[in-house]
Amino acid sequence: MRIVLDAMGTDHAPRTEVAGAIEALSELESDVEIVLVGDRDSIEAELSAYAEIPPGLTILHAPDRVTAADPPASVIRRKPDSSIVVGLKLHKAGDADAFVSGGSTGAVMATSLFTLRPLPGVDRLAIGTVLPTSAEPCLLLDAGANVDSKPHHLVQFAHLGNIFAQDMMGRETPRIGLLNIGEEPGKGNELSVETHRLLAAESGLNFVGNVEGRDIIRASCDVVVCDGFVGNALLKFYESVAAFIIQMLKKGLDVADTDVDLEDVFRVLDYSETGGAPLLGVDGVSIICHGASTPKAIRNALKVASRAVRSNMVEHSARELAAFIQES
Amino acid sequence: MRIVLDAMGTDHAPRTEVAGAIEALSELESDVEIVLVGDRDSIEAELSAYAEIPPGLTILHAPDRVTAADPPASVIRRKPDSSIVVGLKLHKAGDADAFVSGGSTGAVMATSLFTLRPLPGVDRLAIGTVLPTSAEPCLLLDAGANVDSKPHHLVQFAHLGNIFAQDMMGRETPRIGLLNIGEEPGKGNELSVETHRLLAAESGLNFVGNVEGRDIIRASCDVVVCDGFVGNALLKFYESVAAFIIQMLKKGLDVADTDVDLEDVFRVLDYSETGGAPLLGVDGVSIICHGASTPKAIRNALKVASRAVRSNMVEHSARELAAFIQES
């Protein structure tokens, strides 16, 4: 298995990517290779700090770099030699099985859409985010790939989330919830009322009904479906609260001195450490990481990519969607 | 000044309301009277536990009680003798200056709308919620009075929030932000793109542009405007994360043993203790409390009501809206 890692994506690229890749190779199965795509000189300079380079690590030169100033949709045309475009094309050509990047989310999304193409039955892509909860983690999608979603888009997201939860989170029959502001079927806005109706009629899903914001942390379901505007606002708010609390707690607290399992608190708060967010709905494995990722986050994202490949998640998604198209 | 307090609203009514009212009277100015509206016998039974009843406390008998099973819009017709209807009618008649309730949010909202009526220029009411942040608190509205808001509704909310922040939070020229998923004006869904355009054209507002979920806790503005679906989902999620963390921390942590100011953390997390949420846009003062309110929360809500009356918030709102109507 070969995973392409965009070496030029994060805020501290390529240092973070190089460190994350080396960590990942020491933990992943021996058949995993990682291709660092980006500026060869910069990558080699980072690698020179290591006494030993794992044999599974190679470099693919891509001289250009996508910046925040590049309009996402134009990257594929205007920056064909960028690490994002070169990396995704390698995946598309079948010379790599997955792509991971901490670069511009918009650029990775748009370029993934244009190169890998959507799976049949997918009208819109969704970003999935695995949120820690008080029990098992929960997948929230869409976390911001799209806004103004229609009910049938959310139904597609439910199917994509269903397969992700099975293949990537080990849930046999994932409980699918619809994010809403009330429990009863008639509650919510036009989008959620109609989506509820459609999801309740889906035979292939274990739809558990509406879930409220407060139910997420209580782990009342495995997959939470919502429009990307709500999902993104919610995640960014959560992230900032979490960062604020972690900062305050870490400032002066001696964990060894307390009875509280602070690691549990941090685990629940620190969702950014759970690794990259999968871009779901494309015909390939594309994992998006924070620009502020640490090597640990990159390592975790590479593990997510490797599990997605190993479990044939994309083929399963295609099959699930084909059944869904046939039914509807 | 006379404030009507629905004595039958919270989960532990009327005990919580009686305790909250007595606490409030000991702290508020001596011209404040509180009318407990509800079942006289139950209220008197609670009062009998107190050695001394403050002179400013009276009872208004209302034999009926609104339950969660009552459709909110039907309460005014079907339960005319309920504490909510009797209390709001007293306010409407001018025999009380404000109304506070921990009862069904929907019933308080609908009955407030039908009795007090909206202010001229208000098409939809909004629930405001004062969120603690890492610095000064911030008003978020709409927190769930409506869904599927149109751009001009959000502009009305901005004006209502502007006056609330001035009169109730002491901000001279409140910074108004629009909740969005990106900073640039063109970002977001159809609603936020058009609302941004309208708000940027408002001469009477200190509009600071889009704010993301992460900016709220950083206190980057005084008022955050959003659709009630997003606002409600966000608040419920926040509340559950906060409750979870507080619970974990309180379980085993000896605050005296640490250098961290845990009270600061709790202050940021425990937004439910900041008192009631004002229903903004009605021609009157109507404050909604959690069903799970503590006496402290009721006391704080009564203080919010008293400040709203003292500052003439409703008249200010009417004036602001009249100017806005004239301008547009």
Chai-1 contact restraints between the chains, C-beta under 6 A:
chainA,res_idxA,chainB,res_idxB,connection_type,confidence,min_distance_angstrom,max_distance_angstrom,comment,restraint_id
A,S134,B,F244,contact,1.0,0.0,6.0,A-B,restraint_1
A,G144,B,I181,contact,1.0,0.0,6.0,A-B,restraint_2
A,V147,B,N189,contact,1.0,0.0,6.0,A-B,restraint_3
A,D148,B,N189,contact,1.0,0.0,6.0,A-B,restraint_4
A,D148,B,E190,contact,1.0,0.0,6.0,A-B,restraint_5
A,I181,B,G144,contact,1.0,0.0,6.0,A-B,restraint_6
A,I181,B,F229,contact,1.0,0.0,6.0,A-B,restraint_7
A,I181,B,N232,contact,1.0,0.0,6.0,A-B,restraint_8
A,N189,B,V147,contact,1.0,0.0,6.0,A-B,restraint_9
A,N189,B,D148,contact,1.0,0.0,6.0,A-B,restraint_10
A,N189,B,F229,contact,1.0,0.0,6.0,A-B,restraint_11
A,E190,B,D148,contact,1.0,0.0,6.0,A-B,restraint_12
A,E212,B,K236,contact,1.0,0.0,6.0,A-B,restraint_13
A,G213,B,A233,contact,1.0,0.0,6.0,A-B,restraint_14
A,G213,B,K236,contact,1.0,0.0,6.0,A-B,restraint_15
A,G213,B,F237,contact,1.0,0.0,6.0,A-B,restraint_16
A,R214,B,K236,contact,1.0,0.0,6.0,A-B,restraint_17
A,R214,B,S240,contact,1.0,0.0,6.0,A-B,restraint_18
A,I216,B,F237,contact,1.0,0.0,6.0,A-B,restraint_19
A,I217,B,S240,contact,1.0,0.0,6.0,A-B,restraint_20
A,I217,B,V241,contact,1.0,0.0,6.0,A-B,restraint_21
A,I217,B,F244,contact,1.0,0.0,6.0,A-B,restraint_22
A,F229,B,I181,contact,1.0,0.0,6.0,A-B,restraint_23
A,F229,B,N189,contact,1.0,0.0,6.0,A-B,restraint_24
A,V230,B,V230,contact,1.0,0.0,6.0,A-B,restraint_25
A,V230,B,A233,contact,1.0,0.0,6.0,A-B,restraint_26
A,N232,B,I181,contact,1.0,0.0,6.0,A-B,restraint_27
A,A233,B,G213,contact,1.0,0.0,6.0,A-B,restraint_28
A,A233,B,V230,contact,1.0,0.0,6.0,A-B,restraint_29
A,L234,B,L234,contact,1.0,0.0,6.0,A-B,restraint_30
A,L234,B,F237,contact,1.0,0.0,6.0,A-B,restraint_31
A,K236,B,E212,contact,1.0,0.0,6.0,A-B,restraint_32
A,K236,B,G213,contact,1.0,0.0,6.0,A-B,restraint_33
A,K236,B,R214,contact,1.0,0.0,6.0,A-B,restraint_34
A,F237,B,G213,contact,1.0,0.0,6.0,A-B,restraint_35
A,F237,B,I216,contact,1.0,0.0,6.0,A-B,restraint_36
A,F237,B,L234,contact,1.0,0.0,6.0,A-B,restraint_37
A,S240,B,R214,contact,1.0,0.0,6.0,A-B,restraint_38
A,S240,B,I217,contact,1.0,0.0,6.0,A-B,restraint_39
A,V241,B,I217,contact,1.0,0.0,6.0,A-B,restraint_40
A,F244,B,S134,contact,1.0,0.0,6.0,A-B,restraint_41
A,F244,B,I217,contact,1.0,0.0,6.0,A-B,restraint_42
A,I245,B,V265,contact,1.0,0.0,6.0,A-B,restraint_43
A,M248,B,V265,contact,1.0,0.0,6.0,A-B,restraint_44
A,L249,B,V260,contact,1.0,0.0,6.0,A-B,restraint_45
A,G252,B,D259,contact,1.0,0.0,6.0,A-B,restraint_46
A,G252,B,V260,contact,1.0,0.0,6.0,A-B,restraint_47
A,L253,B,T258,contact,1.0,0.0,6.0,A-B,restraint_48
A,L253,B,V260,contact,1.0,0.0,6.0,A-B,restraint_49
A,T258,B,L253,contact,1.0,0.0,6.0,A-B,restraint_50
A,D259,B,G252,contact,1.0,0.0,6.0,A-B,restraint_51
A,V260,B,G252,contact,1.0,0.0,6.0,A-B,restraint_52
A,V260,B,L253,contact,1.0,0.0,6.0,A-B,restraint_53
A,V265,B,I245,contact,1.0,0.0,6.0,A-B,restraint_54
A,V265,B,M248,contact,1.0,0.0,6.0,A-B,restraint_55
